[in-house]
Amino acid sequence: MKSPCVAKCKNSDGICSGCLRTMKEVIEWQNFDDAKRESVMAEIKGQPDTHSCPECHEPAHCDISAGKATCWCFELDKRDTEDCPSGRCLCRQCLSKQPLA
């Protein structure tokens, strides 16, 4: 089974600091079919991208911008994004580095 795991697992308030999956994604990984796993791994890499991360300028993926009702980041503990550009989502890596709100 494919996995983005890099064996540096640490729950950073709802997101793995190693592979950048949410804890919900980590827990449910074995129950996902191959298509869902591929989709999550692509989204971690910002593919398909919905915008550029305002912090690192790398491709980022927002589920809401992609037409979904909720976003992967809703599963995380609330981060302090006050200093981030308004209306722009951070990529998983940059969001995981933000302090809790």
Helices and strands as residue ranges (DSSP letters): H 23-28, G 29-31, H 34-44, E 51-52, E 59-60, G 72-75, H 92-96
